[in-house]
Amino acid sequence: RARDRYNAEFKIGSNMTGAQAEFFRARDGSVWSSAYYSSAYALLPAWNNLFGTQPAVRYEHIGRSDANRVQERRLMTLGVNLLFDEHRSKFQVNYLKDLHTGGIHDELRAQYQVEF
């Protein structure tokens, strides 16, 4: 059974301000699938030297099978990151809009990350 993977990634800028994109293509037997995303983000000036604000936007397309378009997902993510202590920790809030189902699977996500 054939299993092939192809991947390409592009990034410009830094972790603070920039853009990135990735494309993935796979074959499992006779089934081909693909996924890609593109995103952009920019660090805004720090508020009172306490934290930086980083708005972000991302578009994703996930096709589980070229033969079955019903299973594909298209997502638009709008988010904001609050960066503390020079990006050593951050709080993220993201709204994921499901463009394929017309809002049935929209999500609101929040997470906190700490570097140690």
C-alpha positions in Angstrom: 0.0 0.0 0.0 1.5 3.3 -1.1 2.0 6.0 1.5 3.5 9.2 0.2 3.9 12.6 1.9 4.8 16.0 0.4 5.1 19.2 2.4 6.2 22.8 1.7 6.4 25.6 4.2 7.1 29.3 3.8 7.7 31.9 6.5 8.7 35.6 6.4 9.3 37.8 9.3 9.7 36.7 12.9 7.5 35.2 15.7 6.3 38.7 16.5 5.4 40.0 13.0 5.2 38.1 9.8 3.3 35.7 7.6 3.5 32.0 6.9 2.0 29.3 4.8 2.2 25.6 4.5 1.0 23.0 2.0 0.6 19.3 2.7 -0.2 16.5 0.2 -0.6 12.8 1.0 -1.4 9.5 -0.6 -2.6 6.5 1.4 -3.2 3.7 -1.1 -5.5 5.1 -3.7 -6.7 8.1 -1.6 -5.1 11.5 -2.1 -5.7 14.2 0.5 -4.4 17.8 0.9 -4.3 20.6 3.4 -2.9 24.1 3.4 -3.0 27.2 5.5 -1.9 30.8 5.4 -1.6 33.2 8.3 -0.5 36.7 9.1 0.2 38.4 12.4 1.7 41.7 13.7 2.9 42.8 17.1 1.4 46.1 18.2 3.2 48.4 20.6 3.2 47.2 24.2 0.7 48.6 26.6 2.5 50.3 29.5 5.4 47.8 29.0 3.2 45.1 30.6 2.2 43.1 27.5 2.2 43.2 23.7 -0.9 42.7 21.6 -0.7 40.5 18.5 -3.8 40.3 16.2 -3.7 37.3 13.9 -5.7 35.9 11.0 -5.5 32.5 9.4 -7.2 30.5 6.6 -7.1 26.7 6.5 -8.3 24.2 4.0 -8.4 20.5 4.9 -9.4 18.0 2.3 -9.4 14.4 3.7 -10.0 12.9 0.3 -10.0 14.4 -3.2 -12.9 12.1 -4.2 -15.1 13.2 -1.3 -15.5 17.0 -1.0 -18.2 16.6 1.7 -15.5 15.8 4.3 -13.4 18.9 3.6 -13.1 21.7 6.1 -12.4 25.4 5.4 -11.8 27.6 8.5 -11.1 31.3 9.0 -9.5 32.1 12.3 -9.5 35.6 13.8 -7.6 35.9 17.0 -5.6 38.0 19.4 -2.6 37.1 21.5 -1.5 38.9 24.6 2.3 38.4 24.9 3.8 38.8 28.4 7.5 39.0 29.5 8.9 39.3 25.9 6.9 36.4 24.6 7.8 34.0 27.4 4.1 33.5 28.0 1.0 34.3 26.1 -2.8 34.2 26.3 -4.6 33.5 23.1 -8.3 34.0 22.2 -9.4 32.7 18.7 -12.7 32.6 16.9 -12.8 29.8 14.3 -15.4 30.3 11.6 -16.3 27.2 9.7 -16.8 28.4 6.1 -17.9 25.0 4.8 -20.9 24.4 7.1 -22.2 27.9 7.4 -21.5 28.3 11.1 -22.7 25.0 12.5 -19.2 24.2 13.8 -17.9 27.6 14.7 -15.6 27.6 17.8 -14.3 30.0 20.4 -11.0 28.9 21.9 -8.8 30.3 24.6 -5.5 29.1 25.9 -2.5 30.1 28.0 1.1 29.1 27.1 4.1 29.4 29.3 7.8 28.9 28.4 10.0 27.3 31.0 
